[in-house]
Amino acid sequence: MATKELKQLSREEVGKHNKDDDLWIIIDAKVYDITKFKAMHPGGLSVLLDPEVAGQDATDAFYSLHRHEVLERPPYKRLQIGVIAGEKSIIHGRIAGEISKVPYAEPTWLTEGYHSPYYSDGHRKFQKEVRKFFDEIVYPDALAREQDGKRPSQSVIDKMTCVNMHAMRMGPGKHLQNRTLMNGLVTPEEYDYFHELIITQEFARASMRGYGDGLLGGKVIGLPPVINFGSDELKNRVVPEVLDGKKFICLAISEAQAGSDVMGLQTTAVKSEDGKEWIINGSKKWITNGTFADYFTVGCKTEDGFTVILVERSEGVETKQIKTSYSATAGTAYITFDNARAPVGNTLGEEGGGIFVILSNFNHERWVMCCSSARSQRSIVEECLKWTTQRKVFGKPLHSQAVIRAKIAGMISRAESAQNWLENITYQMCNMSYRQQANKLAGQIAFLKSYSTACGQDTARDAVQVFGGRGITQSGMGKFIEHYHRTIPFDALLGGAEDVLADLGVRQALRAMPKDARL
């Protein structure tokens, strides 16, 4: 289809087209003929016939009511007939890979003129390609799937497989050996926790909250026990097909009877008469990705205590989707095990040693959540700074109100402090063994996770106040604010409730108290 040639027009010429049957407007130096569109305008005809809009520059009026993306949709894009001669458009939409110039919209290491001791030139090149990948591949699917409630598209999963994104989301380790990461941009030996932090934060920026979990969030928490505690036979069979996006896995621990109280779980596993199989009975609730999982990493009560077993979807395993205010795309499930069977060889770790398997998994799970939380808060800061600049109240920008500036100050402070604490912990992770991390960082990560999600809830509440009614509307100017406000309570619960984690951090500190410490 041939591209329509745009006319070079003067503002005086546009001003002549200000009637009901001949109506033009200017938005950001672009001229639109809205004569036929006016009857379909959701805001009514009178808005368009206003003397300050009809035939005039309506840029401020448009951006006080609409997001830029509206102009890029096919029905509206076709309305453009020309440009103002000698003038250039200065406003543009989302550009894949672009670094935002809005203050505090990016962590300082990505902001021009700032420095960081943590990130190398290799990290910076990696970030650039990862952002472009997520903007081009993931972001469009995230928007579409949040609208229709379906699970993430297999085509996206396959494209992530091509660059080994699923494997990289698991962090550094032996599972990366012999894999080409991001088209060779980083070697398996070079890959560290800062690379993973970059992936997690770019993913949080480019996806909607529930979609982010739906795009194999269950793998990030369900596969590590297999990698770290499964037999060689089990790992060789299961890990490659999960990391290649061919099979899906979830972590099935929480129950209706017990959440943070892992030792209070009631799902049981007993051995068959010949001792070759586990027979599992019970139920699990709020399990991310459970509706479409092929494998379930299940916490069970056994004769020796608490044991973790990998159960494959088969007879005796049934999953039902749980409707939440969060997102259908996450595949949150209620799972029942009715005499479900799994080979004894599917035991992860030692029989009765399941608590160590699960506790060793928590640090990485919570750290990933901290990465996402810190980055998501920045997206809200960016939305609020843009909105308060273009929104006019009492003849002035919204940010002229001191109370609005105070709310934004709190948002920025929380985002900056969470990111800086996160980067310090990440540096420790890069320089500690897995065992040292478990010993020294469990409390710090628990504190940071509790702090990050509490900050997120404060930011969500303030953002709604800044956006007003738009902040609780699922479309239009405040749609990302509404989504964040609606889904942030899940972050406060997943991986351990805020209060439980804060208490864990204190108990960890008390265990390390020196016996000779006195006032």
Secondary structure, 3 states (H helix, E strand, C coil): CCCCCCEEECHHHHHCCEECCEEEEEECCEEEECCCCHHHCCCCHHHHCCCCCCCCECHHHHHCCCCCHHHHCHHHHCCEEEEECCCCCCCCCCCCCCCCCCCCCCCHHHCCCCCCCCCCHHHHHHHHHHHHHHHHHHHHHHHHHHHHCCCCCHHHHHHHHHCCHHHHCCCCCHHHCCCCEHHHCECCCCCCHHHHHHHHHHHHHHCCHHHHHHCCHHHHHHCHHHHHHCCHHHHHHHHHHHHCCCCCEEEECCCCCCCCCHHHCCCEEEECCCCCEEEEEEEEEEECCHHHCCEEEEEEEECCEEEEEEEECCCCEEEEECCCCCCHHHCCEEEEEEEEEEEHHHEECCCCEHHHHHHHHHHHHHHHHHHHHHHHHHHHHHHHHHHHHHCEECCEEHHHCHHHHHHHHHHHHHHHHHHHHHHHHHHHHHCCCHHHHHHHCHHHHHHHHHHHHHHHHHHHHHHHHHHHHHHHCCCHHHHHHHHHHHHHHHHHHCCCCHHHHHHHHHHHHHHCCCCCCCC
